[in-house]
Each structure stands twice: as C-alpha cells, then as structure tokens.
C-alpha cells in the first residue's frame, strides 16, 4: 500500500501561512502589552531577515507592530512624565515618530525645574544640556 501523500505542499499553500501569521499578529495586538508585542516583533524580525522575498502581509504586520510599540511606549511615558523618562524614550526609540515630542517635553520639564529653583547653577546645567 503506497504511503499517503499530503494533497498540498505547505509551501505552495500560502493561505495557511497567512492565516497563521494573521492569528499570531492579532493575538499579539489583542494583549495591548508592550512586552508581548515586542516578543512578537522580534520573532517576526528574525524571520524576515532570513527570508529573501518578504510577503506583503508580513511586512505590514512588522510595520504595524513597530508603530504600535512606539505609540504604546510613548503613552506609558506620558502617564508618568519626567525629564528622564522622556529622554530614555528618545534613546530607546531613536526612529520613533514621537521622539521630537518626547525631546520637547523633556526640555520643558527641565526648564520648569530651573524656573522653580531659580538658581543660576540649574540654569547653566539646563543650557549645557539643551
């Protein structure tokens, strides 16, 4: 009796990959958790670096996950605004579309600290940093 052969080659049946990829992406997004989404993003990033021809849906998932990480992290920083938190965000995500806002908020918070203390040394320190 001949061995059973699968009806479809999994590599040819791209619908299965798209479905699994879509499920993974939706699951990562559903959690609304930066660590969960970062984990998904890193796995996808490794997968894309190994792939010569990147499927469009994977590229879309990759970009949307990256942009969501930028956005969610920025929202977290805005909830506990401090100069150091905004500067850490800029260091951590130098390509984020929110980096200029974060840098500006850090500048404003530092200047506000100078105005409250009204000390020359604080103003000099501020001017040396910004």
N, C-alpha and C positions, 0 to 999 in steps of 0.2 A: 504494500500500500504506500503510495507516494506521501511525502511529508506535506502538511498543509502550508501553503504559501499565503502570506498576507495579501489581501486584494489590492491594497495601495502601498506604495513606498511612502514612508512617513515624510521623507524629504520632498517628495512631489506633492504631497497633500498639505499645502501651506495653510489651508484653513484651520487645521488642528493647531499649528503654531500660533497663528493669530488669535485663536480663541484662548489658548493657554496664556499667551502674553497679555491679552486683554484682561483676563481674570486676575492675573498677578498684579497688573497695574492698578486695576480698580480696587483690589484688596489693600494695596499699599496706600492708596489715596484715601480710602474709607476710614482708616485709623486716625487720620489727621494728626499723626505723630511724626515729629522730625526724625527721631532715631529709626523708626520703621521705614520711612520714606528714604532716608539716607542709605539704609541697608539695601533696599530695592535698587536704588540708583547706582550704587557701587557694583552690585552684581550685573546690572544691565550694562554699565560702563565697561566692565571686563569682557562681557560677551561681545559688545560692539567692536572692541579693539581687536578681537580675534576674527571678526567677520570681514571679508573683502567687500561684499556688496551688502550694504545695510538696508534692510527692508524699511520702507517709508513709515510704517506704523511704529516700528521700534525707535526710529529717530524722533518721531512725535512724542512717544512716551518718555524718552530720555529728556527731551527739552522741557516737557511739561513737569516732570518730576523735579528737575533742576530749578525751574522757576518757582515751583511751589515751596521748595526748601528755602530759597531766598526770601520769599514772601512770609512764610510761617516763622522763620527765624527773626525776621525784622519785626513782626508783630510781637514776638516774645520780648525783644529788646525794648520796644516802645512801652510795654506794660511796666517795666522797671527801669525807667530812664535814668541813666547815669553816663557821665562822660566816658568812663572806662568801658561800659557795656557797648556804647556806640562805636568806640574806637576798635574794640575787639571784633565787632561785627565787620567793620571795614577790612581789618586784617584777615579775618577768616574767609570773607567772600569778596575778594577784590574785583570780581567781574559782575557783581550784583547790580541790578538797575537801581537799587536803593542805597548804594554806597555814598552817593553825594548827599542824600538826605541825612544819612547817619553821621557823616562827617560834619555837616552843618549843625545838627543837633548837639554833637559833642562840643563844637565851637561855642554855641550859645550857652550851654551849661557851664563851660569853663569860664566864659565871660561873666555870667551871672554870679559865679563863685567869687570872682575878682571884685565885682561891684558890692557884694555883701561884705566882704572882708575890708575892702577899700585900703589895702596895703600895697605899697609900692612893689615889694618883692613878688606879690601874687600877680600884679600886672606885668612885671618883667618876665616872669615864668610863662604867663599866657602868651606874650608877644614872641617869646622864643619858640614856643610850640606851634603857634598858628600864625 
